[in-house]
Amino acid sequence: MQGSSFVHRAGNNAAEPHAQLRLQARELEGVFLTTLMKEMFSGIDTEASFAQETWRGMQAEHFATAMAEAGGVGLADSLMADLIALQESAARSTI
């Protein structure tokens, strides 16, 4: 899954010049939230079967998706400034 279900693909939206960067930042936040949820569930001490472990993984992804769709934890927003700065720096270095 790796965060792909967290973001509605925007397509080519000319109204937002940084739409691709926002998409990447949200996907990274989704991956982070999924990892966070999976680690949280791994701390539960049970004698889990393969089916239970699979269910826990799916549950972690569901919780992470719900968190991301509700606005996430702000990671994507804080990443945007860095991503924009990197993109502008790369553009200046190629001139």
N, C-alpha and C positions, 0 to 999 in steps of 0.2 A: 504494500500500500504506500508506504513512504510519503505520506502527506498529500497524495494526489486527490483524495476525496475532500480535502479541506477547502478547496478553492473552486469557485465557479469560474470557468475559463472566460476571460473578458473579450478575447478576440482582438481585433485592431481598433482600439478606441482612441480616436484622435483627440478627444476631449481631455484625456489624462496622458500627458507626455511620459509619465513614469509608470504606466500600467504594467509593463513587463517586470519592472523592479518590484512593484507592490505584490505581484503574483508570486515572485520568487521569495520575497520576505514572508508572505503568508504560508507558502509551502514549507519553508524552513521552520516556522513556528509550529506547523502541524506535525512535522517530524519530531520536533522537540517535545511537544505535548504527548505524542504517542509513546515516545521513549520514557518520559516521566511517568505516565500512567502504568506502563508495563513494569517499570522498576518498583512502583508503589505496590502493585499486585504481587510481585515476586517476594516481597517481604512478609506475605501472609504465610504462616507456618501451618501447612496442611500436608496430608499424604495424597497429593493430587494425581489423578490418572492422566493419561494422554488427552482424553476428551476434556477433562477439567482444565488442563493447561491451555488447550486450544480455545476453549470458551473464554478463559481469562484474557487471552490475547485479543479476542474479538471484542470483549467487553472494554478492555483498555482502549482499543481503537474507537469504539463507539463513544466513550466518555470524552476522548480527545477531540473527536469530530464535533461533539456537542459544545465543548468549550470553545473551539475555534470558530464555530458558526455564531456563537454568542459574543464574539469580539476578541476571543483569545485572552492572553495575559499581558498584551502590550508589546511583546517581543517584536512582532512585525513592524509596528510603528517606530520603535527605537532603531531597528535595523535600516529603515528607509533612509535616514540621514547619511548613514555610513555608505550605503549602496549608491546613493546619488553622488556623494563626494568621490567615491572610487570611479564611477562612470565619468564624471567630469574631469577627473585627473587623467584618466586614460585618453579621453578626447583631446586634452591639451597636449599630452606627450606625443600624439601622432601628428600634430600640426607642424 
